[in-house]
Amino acid sequence: MLRTRHPVRLLGGDDVDEALELCAQDPASHVFVASRIIDGAMGRGSTSTHGYFEDGRLTALLWTVANVVPVGTDPRARLALAERARKARRRCASFLGPREEVMDLWALAGDAYPPPRSVRDQPLMTTRTRPSELGVSLDERVRPARPEELDLVLPAAEHMFTEEIGYPPYSGSPTFYRDSIWRLIQAGRTYVVVDGGRVVFKADLGSVALDTCQVQGVWLAPDLRGQGLAVPMMAAAVERAMTEHASLVTLYVNDFNAPALATYRAIGMQQVGRFATILF
């Protein structure tokens, strides 16, 4: 494996195993990056990931495609990687990851970016316990979406994204967005409840790696909220995720979203850390 004396360099195919070992030190925090690495993000010609080395050993890395995501960084690594974060401005829409790392990296590199629209504090939650083992009822209607249901899933996905981020998931052609939703469905990683010809509940597994899956895109139709439906639906999605994808289920949630926090706690999820997302 090629080594250099400079502490920071672009990572490539020869570094995949070492990068995954780094992510595996905290899979709940780093499943997003690990899943992209497994999908080939560090292949030939990629500029997605830079590593920080000490004594020839990879001790931290920085992902810089669509999001700036630090993995395993300490103050020295963040200082060394800050210039890479600054150079990623044109292709990244947010900083996200463990709160301390994100906020410190933003302090070092944020002057290269527009003023943030939102800075969010987000409990990181996990569970390895099936909700059914805790006596939580499961909504048996929850199931993986089918490929032919793409056009049913899209409105729910679009509504969730717009509600969460504050603007629609695409402008102009929806082709790329449709493809991203279709790929999740094809992989069996979108769970839905279909009722009355519409999707009324949706939850995606946005990242799967290291026997860990990260839930994202959780959405319940507004007209059904406040009726006690979220807990059994989410419990069923987590139960299926454990059976079909990974034994550790994780997610991060905005700290101001009290109903979501209550739902996740009710199905047995516990807070293990804090994330931050900086949107600009």
N, C-alpha and C positions, 0 to 999 in steps of 0.2 A: 504494500500500500504506500502511495506517495505521501511523504511527509515534508513539511516546510518549517522553517524556523519562525515564520510569522504565525502568531496565535490564531489568526482567522483565515479560512480559505473556503472556497466553494466545495460542497460535498457532492460526490458522484456515486456511481454504482458500487464501487469498491467499499464504500462507507456504510452501506445499508445496514449490515448486521450491527455495527457499532452504534449507529443512530437509533436503531430499534431497542438496543439494550439500554440506551439512555432514556428513551421514552418509557421503557418498562419499569424504571425506578418509581414512577408515579403514573400508572396507566390511566387513572381517572382524570388526571389533569392533562395528559398528553395523548389521548387516544385519537384526537383530531389529526395531529401531525403524523402519528404512527400509521394511521389508515392511509394517508396520502402517500407516505413512503412505500407502503406495501403495494399501492396501486401504481407505482412506478414513477413517482414524482422526482426521484433523484437519478433518473436515467440519463442517457447520453444527451448532451446539449441543454440540460435543465439548469436554470439559475434560481431554483426555488429555495434552496437551503444552504446556509453558510454555517460552518462549525467553528467552535472555539476550542483550542487545544492547549493543554498544559502537560509538559514533559512527554509530548507525543501522543497523549491520550485525549480523545474527544470528551469534553466535560460539559459542553453546552452547545445549543444550536439555535438558529433563528430561521423560521419559516416566513417567506415574504411573497406569497401569491394570494391576492385578494384580501388577505389579512396579514398583519404582522403578528407573529406568535412566538414568544420566547419559550425555550424548553431548557430547564435546569440551569438557568443563568444565576450567577452571583454578581455582586457589584463590578468586579473586574471584567467578567465576561460581557456584561451589559455595556460597559464603557468601550470595550473593544468592538462590539457588534453594532454600536449606535450608528456608525456611518452607513452600514448596510441597511439599517432601518430607514435612514434618511433618504437613501437612494431609491427605496421602494415606493416612494410617494405616488408615482403615476399609476401604479397597478394595485394599490391597496386602499380599501375603504374603511378599515378599522384596525385597531390594536385590540387583541384579546388574549386572555390567558390568566395565570395566577396573578392576583391583584398586585402584590408587592413588585413582581417582576415587570408587569405592564406599566405601572405608574412610574417606576424609576426609569424605564426605557423611554417612556413618553417625555419625561423631564429632560432626557438627553437628546432626543431626536424630534420632539414634537414641533419645534420651531420651523421645520421643513414642511409642515402640513397646514391645511386650513384650520381655523379655530374649530374645535369639536362641537358638533351639534348636541351630543349627549355623552356623559360619562356615567357608566352604570356599575353599581356595586351588586355582585351576584353570588349568593351562596352556591357552593359546589356540593352537590348531594349524590349519594351513592346507596346502593343496596345489593346484597348477595342473597337476601332472603325472599323467597317467593311470597307475594302478598297472601296467597291462599293459606300458607302456613301460619299466618298471623290472624287468620279468621276473616280476612277481608273478602267480601263478595266480589265475584268477577262477572262482568257483563259478557255473556256468551256470544253476543253479536260481534264483538271485536275480532277481526280477521285481517290477513294481509290483503291489500288491494290487488285487483287483477289488472293485467295490462290493458284489457279492453275498457277499463274504468278510468283511464287517464283523464278524460274530459269531465268526469264526475269529481275527481280529486282536485283538479286545477283550481276551481273557484275557492275551495277551502284553503288550499295552499296560498293562493294570492291574498285572500282575506287575512290569513294569519300573518303573512309577511308584512303587509301594509299596516296592520294593527300594531305589530311589534316594532318595526323599524321606523315607520312614519312616512313612507313613500312606497309606491308600487314596486314589485320585483323586477320589472322591465319597462322600458319605453321603446316604442317602435315594435319590431318583430318579436313575438313571444317564443321563437324557435328554440333558442338556447335554454330558456327557462323550462319550457315543456320537456326538453330532452333531459334536463337534470331531474325533473320529477319522474319521468318515465324510467330512468335508470334505477332510481330508488325502488320503484314498483317492481321492476324486473328482478331486482335482487331480493324481493320479499321483505323489504325494509320500510314499508309504509303500512301502518295499521289503520283501519277505518271501521266506522259503523255507518252503514248505508241504510237510510230509513226514508220511505216516501220518495224514492227516486233521487235522493241527494245525500251527499256525505255530511253527516252531522257531527262526527268526531274524527280527528286525524292525529297521528303521532308518527314521526319518522325516526329511524335510526340513521342519523347523518354520518356517523363514523363507527366502524367496527374493526377492532384490531386487539391483539394481546389479550384475548378472552374478555374483552371489554366492549360495550356498546354505549354510545352516547345518544340519548334521546333529544330530539329537537323538533320544532314545528308543531308543538302540541296545540290543538285548537278544538274548541267546542262551539257549535253554532250559538250565536248570541241569544236566540229565543229559547234555548234550552238551559241556559246558565241559571244557577241558583236553585236547581231542582234536585240536587243530590246525585246527579248522573256522572259527574267527573271522576269521582273516586272509583267506582266499579269499572268504568271504561279504562282509566289509566292503569288500574291494577291488572286488568286483563292484558293490556298492551305490554306491560312489564313482564308478566308471567310468560307470554308468548316469546318475548325477546330472549328471556333466559333459556327457554326450551330450544329455540330455533337459531340463536346467534351467539350468545356469550353469557357467562355466569355472573359477571359484574355489570350492573346497569348504572349509568351515571348521567347527570344533566346539570346545567347551571341555570339559575332563574333570577330575574330581577328582584332585588330585595323589596321593592315597593308592590310587588304582585302578591298580595296577601292570600287571595283565593288559591293561586297556584301553589304557594308554599304550604298551605294547609292540606291541599290534595296530596302533595308528594309526601308530607309527613304521615298522612293517614294511611298510605300504602306501605309504610315502613322505611322510607328513605331518610337518611341521616346526613347532616352537614359535616363535611370533612375538610373544608377549606373555603376560600373566597376567590372568585374570579373578578376581573374587571373587563368591560368592553368600552372602548372609546370610539364613537362613531363620528365621522366627519364628512 
